[in-house]
């Protein structure tokens, strides 16, 4: 039920963590982290079907430690994108990478930045959640004025709720469960 994530996100930020690992290696890293924590409600959203591994174990561990990041190997923006393709979840990552592939084939001049989010709390402001990003860091990743197409595993309004105070919120377009 996609509403489960929304339900958990309504709890106090001091104790709630929601992780959406994009592949098996990030799942291993997230699971290891969660099993070592105490006094937190950790939610891990992961599929059970075989899927590609996008990151080796070292890159996955670093990506999980950061909670989100630009995947340079899937981007071609040279620091100044025309569009940001973002995602959270294993299937949304697969679909978003496929979309980037189509864009590269049909619009090779379009500069695309690919962002993957593992720790959903990173989208929040640093004042709202201990894992949240500062406005400066958020703007560096998602830009201040470029369109952001965000593929998400749950109901789209959660991503809007987490990012509504951000500079570029008006340009964030979320595709998720309906």
C-alpha positions in Angstrom: 0.0 0.0 0.0 1.7 3.3 -1.1 -0.2 5.1 1.7 1.9 3.3 4.3 4.9 5.5 3.5 2.7 8.6 3.9 1.5 7.2 7.2 5.0 6.7 8.5 6.1 10.1 7.3 3.5 11.7 9.6 5.5 10.6 12.6 8.1 12.6 14.4 11.2 13.2 12.3 13.4 12.3 15.2 12.6 8.7 14.9 11.4 8.0 11.4 13.5 7.0 8.4 12.3 5.8 5.0 14.7 4.3 2.5 14.1 3.3 -1.1 17.2 1.6 -2.4 17.5 1.4 -6.2 19.3 -1.9 -6.4 20.6 -4.9 -4.5 23.9 -3.3 -3.4 22.2 -0.2 -2.0 19.7 -2.5 -0.3 22.5 -4.4 1.4 24.0 -1.1 2.6 20.7 0.3 3.8 19.8 -3.0 5.6 23.2 -3.0 7.3 22.7 0.5 8.4 19.2 -0.1 9.7 20.1 -3.2 11.6 22.8 -1.3 13.4 20.4 1.5 14.6 18.4 1.7 17.7 15.3 3.7 18.6 14.3 4.5 15.0 11.4 3.4 12.9 13.2 2.3 9.7 11.1 1.6 6.6 12.9 -0.1 3.7 10.9 -0.2 0.4 12.3 -2.8 -2.0 11.1 -5.2 -4.6 11.6 -8.9 -4.5 12.1 -9.5 -8.2 15.6 -9.7 -9.8 16.8 -6.4 -11.1 19.9 -4.7 -12.4 22.6 -3.6 -10.0 23.5 0.0 -10.9 26.2 0.6 -8.3 29.0 -1.6 -7.1 29.1 -2.2 -3.3 31.6 0.7 -2.6 29.6 3.2 -4.7 26.3 1.9 -3.2 27.7 2.4 0.4 28.8 6.0 -0.4 25.5 6.7 -2.1 23.5 5.5 0.9 25.7 7.5 3.3 24.9 10.6 1.3 21.2 9.6 1.0 20.9 10.9 -2.5 23.1 12.0 -5.3 23.7 12.8 -8.9 24.7 9.8 -10.9 27.3 11.2 -13.2 27.4 8.1 -15.4 23.7 8.6 -16.2 24.0 12.4 -16.6 25.3 14.6 -19.4 24.7 18.0 -17.9 28.3 19.2 -17.3 27.0 21.1 -14.2 24.3 23.0 -16.0 21.3 20.8 -16.8 18.3 21.6 -19.0 16.2 19.1 -17.0 16.6 17.0 -13.8 15.3 13.5 -13.9 15.0 12.3 -10.3 13.7 9.1 -8.7 13.2 7.2 -5.5 12.7 3.4 -5.5 13.9 0.5 -7.5 11.2 0.4 -10.3 11.2 4.3 -10.6 15.0 4.2 -11.0 14.7 1.6 -13.8 12.0 3.6 -15.5 13.9 6.9 -15.1 17.1 5.4 -16.5 15.0 4.1 -19.5 13.6 7.7 -20.0 17.1 9.1 -19.9 18.1 6.6 -22.6 15.2 7.6 -24.8 16.0 11.3 -24.3 19.6 10.8 -25.3 18.5 8.9 -28.4 15.9 11.5 -29.6 17.2 14.7 -28.0 21.0 14.3 -27.8 21.5 18.1 -27.2 19.3 18.0 -24.1 21.5 18.3 -21.0 20.1 15.8 -18.4 21.0 15.5 -14.7 20.1 12.2 -13.1 19.4 12.2 -9.3 18.6 9.2 -7.3 17.1 9.5 -3.8 17.7 6.6 -1.3 16.8 8.4 2.0 13.5 10.2 1.5 14.2 12.4 4.5 17.0 14.1 2.5 14.3 16.0 0.6 13.2 17.8 3.7 14.7 21.0 5.0 17.6 20.5 7.5 15.4 22.4 10.1 12.6 19.8 9.7 14.6 16.6 9.8 18.1 15.6 11.0 18.7 14.0 7.5 17.3 17.0 5.6 19.3 19.1 3.1 20.1 22.7 3.5 18.5 25.0 0.9 21.9 25.5 -0.7 22.6 21.8 -1.0 19.1 21.1 -2.4 19.4 23.9 -5.0 22.9 22.6 -6.0 21.4 19.2 -6.7 17.9 20.0 -8.0 18.7 23.5 -9.4 16.8 26.7 -8.6 14.9 27.0 -11.9 15.0 23.9 -14.1 12.2 21.4 -14.5 12.5 18.4 -12.3 10.7 15.2 -13.3 10.5 13.0 -10.2 9.5 9.3 -10.4 8.4 8.0 -7.1 7.2 4.7 -5.6 4.2 6.1 -3.7 1.6 8.9 -3.9 3.1 12.0 -5.6 1.8 14.5 -3.0 4.3 13.2 -0.4 7.3 14.4 -2.5 5.5 17.8 -2.9 4.9 18.0 0.8 8.6 17.3 1.5 9.8 19.9 -1.0 7.1 22.6 -0.8 9.4 25.2 0.8 12.2 24.7 -1.7 13.1 27.4 -4.2 12.3 25.3 -7.2 9.2 23.6 -5.9 7.0 25.1 -8.7 9.1 23.2 -11.3 9.0 19.8 -9.5 6.7 17.4 -11.3 6.1 14.1 -9.5 4.9 10.9 -11.2 3.9 8.2 -8.8 1.1 5.9 -7.8 -2.5 6.9 -8.6 
